[in-house]
Amino acid sequence: GARESVGRRGLRNSDRDRALVRGVGGGNQERDEAARIVERPLYARYEQIRKRRTGPAIVVARDGNCSGCNMRLPPQLYYKLHTLSDTVESCPACHRLLYAADETNETSQQP
């Protein structure tokens, strides 16, 4: 399924999540660092997506859409991303890993 439990500690706002997201944009050294921090099943899933897709394997969910494929996310999935921190969600269309945009900061930055 599109959901994978990551244990008692949530992933969305954790150091592990930030490490994996940093590893996406970085080179092999950053990716290797993220691999040491993130649970093996999640990192294996990330690597599988990264090798199969062009572009990033982890994308932001913004305004109800996946920024990887621009498809509309089911409302329940979008809600989960913004409220739960103990699961990792995937886009049902492109299967990229999703994280919630911090829309409060983005809204306040617009003129």
Helices and strands as residue ranges (DSSP letters): E 3-5, H 15-25, H 28-37, H 40-52, E 58-62, E 65-66, H 75-83, E 87-90, E 97-100, H 103-109
